[in-house]
Structures are given as C-alpha cells and as structure tokens.
Amino acid sequence: MVDVAMVGAGQTKFGNHPLGLKGMWAEAIEKAVHSVDSGFDSTDVEEAFIGSIAFGGSQLGNTAALLTEHSGMEGVSVRRVENACASSGFALRDAWMAIKSGQADVVVAGGIEKMNDLSASRKRYWLGVSGDTEWERLAGLTFPGTYALTARRYFHEFDSTHDDLVHVSVKNHMHGFENEVAHLRKQVSFEKAQSGFMVADPLTLYDCCPTSDGASAVILVADHLAHKFTDTPIWVKGSGAGSDHLALHDRPSITQLRATQMAAAKAYKTADISASDVDLAEVHDCFTIAEVLATEDLGFTGRGLGGAFARDGEGRRNEGSVTINASGGLKSKGHPLGATGTGQAVEIFKQLRHQVEQERQVRDAEIGVTHNVGGSGATCAVHVFGRQR
Amino acid sequence: MSIAILSNDQGHFACSQYGGDWAGPDGDRFTILLGLLKQLPAGSLNLHTFEDFLEFIPSVSVRDIIESSTEWRIDNQASFYLHASKSSYIVAITTSQDEPNWPSFDATLYDKDMKDQLDQQWKIEVEGVSQGAYVSQAQHSIATPSRLGLKAQVDHEQLVWPPRQLNATGKRIESASEQLSETATILTWTRLSAAGAPSEFSGRAPILDGVSTVLVQFPEGPKGVFMLADDEHSQPAIDASVRFDVRRLYGQDGMMHYGLKAILL
C-alpha cells in the first residue's frame, strides 16, 4: 500500500489575529508551501480537506471552496471537515486516506478558525454547540463544565488533586513561552496557577486553554513523490480515529476517553509501534485534566496514574519519559478549534526535522504523535509521524 | 424550592418558601402549581384561567408539562379548577370557578435586590433571540415525558434514559414507559461562573454567584446531568442524594423553557 509523506507544513501565529479568514488561510498555505525544500506549486494539489467549526457562523456554507479560491488552489476538489475541535485532525486523516487509497497523490489538510472578533455571548454560544445540546447544554454545561465534572470525579476515583493539574499548566506555559507562534507566551508560577479565577469548579482560568484565531496546513504526498519535494520527508506512519457518546452521562466511565483509546490503538497498529516508542506527543489539553487523561489513554502511563505522571514531570521537554506538548499545547500555544489538529502536525513536522527554536527542540526525536479531540471526547483522531518510513 | 401549602374549605393553596411575594430564583406560578400537584392525590384538572396568569408562554404546552411531570390529567369537564393570584405568587386548586379568597402566607427573608435583578434578567432572556436552533421545538416536545417525567425505555432488560430511537446495535427501542426513581446519587458536580456557563445562563450566573450542575446516577442505572436548585446555602457532594422539581431553565424567543432541576436532600 502507498505510504504517505508530509513534505510541507505551516501555520499562522495563534491568538488574536489581525487578519480575517481568507488572509489567515492564505498565510498558512503560503508558509506550508515555502517550507517545502525543493519548491511546491499549489496548483498541483488534487484534494483539500479543511477543518473548521465555521468561525461563529460567518461562512457556514462552501467555506472550503472560498478558502482554496483565495490560496492558489482554484478548481481543487475541496470540502470542509467538521468534528468540533477535532475537525482538522479528521481533515488530516481524510487526506491520509485519500493518498493511502490511491485516489490522490498530492493533498492538503488544514484547519482554520476565527473567534476573537465575536461578541462574548456569540463566542460562548459557538463554544457550546458541540456537546449533546439537548441534554447537556440545558443543564448548564459547556466544555469547562463537562471537563470540571470529569476532573472532580477523577480526583474522587484516583490518587490525584488539583495540584496535578497545576503541574500540567505550569509545564505547558513553560514549553510555550519560547514558541513564537504561541498565543500565551508567558511563564506561570505554580502558586499563580494554583490560585486562578474559578471558571468551573475545580477548574480555574489556568486550567483552561484560550480561544484563539489561527490557521494551519500540511502538504501530504504519496511515497513515490516524496523525494521530489524534500530529502527529509516526515512519514505519516499511522492514523486512527474513534468516536463515543457526546454526553458524559451516556458513557460507562467519564474518567477515560474511549475515543482516544480506540484511535490510539488503530494508529499505533498501522504504524507498528507501541506507546513506549513515542518521543514526543502533541495532546489535546483543552483543559488540564484532558492532558492527564490523554497520557493514560495514549498509553504513556497506566490508568489512574496520569496525575502522578504530571506531578513527577514525566512530560517535560527533554526531562521526562516522553515530551508532552512541546509547543505549549492548547493551553499556551492556543486553541483555534478547527485549526488545532493540523497545528499539532505542524509542530511535529518541525520538531522531527529539527526546525523549531533551539531551546524548544526535543532531543533525538524520531517518533511523534498528535492527539486531537472533539468536544468532551465524542471524536478523536490520533496520528503517528516518524523520520523513518 | 420547598413550597408552603395551606388547605381550607375552599381548596388547596400554595406559594414558594419566600411567601407570596416571590417565587424564587427559578420559580413562577407554574412551578409552584407543579409542586402543589405532586403533593396531592392525582385527579383531573380544569385549567380554567390559569394560563392567563403566567408571565411567559411555556415552550411546551401547559397540559403536556402537567401531564408529564405529575399524575394529574387535564380535562375541561373536571371539577377541580386552577387559580392563580394576579397580585401575588400564590396558586390554588378549588372546586369552584370563582376566584377564591387568597390567604396570606408567612414569608422567609430574601434578598430584594437579587429578586429584582433576576426578574429583570428573565425578561431580558425571554425577549432575546436564539443564536441558533440548538434544541428544536420537536426535540423539546418529543422528549417531554422523559425530560420532565423521568420516563425511561427498556432495552434488553436495561433501562435507557435519556431516550433514543435505536439501541447500540441499531435496533429500534420502544417508547419510554418505565418510571425512574424520584431520587438519584451525585457522581460529580461543578459550579460554573458566568465565564464557564452557556450563553443562556450567563446573565443570571453573576447574580446567583454561579450556577451548579450535577451528574447523577439513578438507582436503576441511567445517568443524567441537571442544574442544581435551592442551593444558596448548601454545597453538593459526591455520593449525596438529590430529588427533582420542575423549574425554569431559560427563556428565549419569547418563550420560557422548563425542565427538571436537582435539589439536595
């Protein structure tokens, strides 16, 4: 079967971005194209998959065609992919499958979101449309609430306290501090993160990622074309995805994400690796408790041990057993919803090619993983990347 | 909300724990009536002029809400008549169509400023327009017996709630018919600030110093999430028990949406 190589990757800075949709997407594509070592013509793209939750409803229909029209890909077969915050993780998977199936040789996957020019109430509305609206939203829940319910239950079931989440927050702010594309580039002390404004008890401001603007894109090609574009392609060795009940109350357990477990198992199997082979992972830490669960569900530590994993600094860059969120993660790098998944892939692409800022480089990194979750765990896409085919 | 009930030769009267001047943070004449009906032996009711005294139009019919959340049935030939006081938050069930002599109730102290702010906020909410039809009228109506009456479906000898059309293997499940218990146990809970609450609740959350939500499990197995009510002086805890009352959930598009809220036992 065809192997898939990533030969280019680019993104805007995440945060309060001055550009609109078309401008941000154009910037991400421009950077992805420029990152291709031997040059790349965007008119060669055969298929494009663009993840987005639709930026507050401003362009709900034909979003993707509008974006490709404005980025030198006029005429390309294109569609918007929507799976809440996992939209571009699934766009990446769709792109990977398009090449794997032999239907296309050159494919773009990306994502985009523009949230910071929405009114506060409209932003809250759009951030709350991806749960089981009929049964969760009417009970007062958006995602801070659902993850807060999970965190409190996690503390009840396992040997963990809110301090473990503080460790996650401090680490990710430390990692993101030197990342020039990160939304929140500031270090946070343990004491400050411990005493943040309460958003959804027990989660404070420092447990919650920001809502960011941003766009990201990667260029995937079939194996026979990889070395036409670069001597150092990054291979997309595995891809897996899963889904689960949208509502927490319909799940057998709320302290683990079954969608992540299914996605990881499939991705590791296709890549023929195990969790212990992973050198760095960009995980979906929309809330700090989500990173704790991810380290368990991705197999980096055992069930119920994610709190201790964070407490012991296991995810710190070049210190722990596996670097978790070298970019700063959603917590610091930012979370432009639909752009997050391929934004994670951009980070892995650069890390594995040793192209990030020197102080951020994960040493001897050979295998990286991305983990992109939709909602409170209804959807999840996991990808495995490697320097070796 | 604990209601106060007074029975005399005219019939049965009820108001909120705050007396006749206020129905509480998420109460109104309708929720007081539903509380009263749950306390009385079931029968048939004539709505009479009751709907004329509701501040806002319910998103689901008064009949459906009463028949889903209580054992009472609406019948225009019934000999029990509903009344509501125009000048106070007192409701009555009598055997006469004539307006009863409204009794006075002892009241507990409450924060008048908070009441005024909440009253104003409810009006603002109801006048607001939805930013998207995230819960359609059909969903509201179809699920009313389950949403308000805790009716569950049966699938392979297990109870299913909230309701769904097909089971995990794609087979159709019969309509909800089994009654879940009236109490449940808290598995986890949170208290949301205005920043953490959905837009529907973000106006009231600061006035109430946050809104609480609990994830509970019924003795029969199903789980669900509910907002907490009457928790001004208490905090939820894992393994604590709750019961349920119908309260105002939120107002939108000129209508008031009602639903079950959990109350700590």
Interface residues (C-beta under 8 A of the other chain):
Chain A: G57 S121 R122 R124 Y125 G128 V129 T133 E134 W135 E136 R137 L138 A139 G140 L141 T142 P144 G145 A148 L149 T150 R152 R153 H156 F197 M198 V199 A200 D201 P202 L203 A247 L248 H249 D250 I254
Chain B: Q131 G132 Y134 V135 Q139 A143 P162 L187 T188 W189 T190 R191 L192 S193 A195 G196 A197 P198 S199 E200 F201 S202 G210 V211 S212 T213 L215 P222 K223 G224 V225 F226 M227 I238 L249 Y250 H257 G259
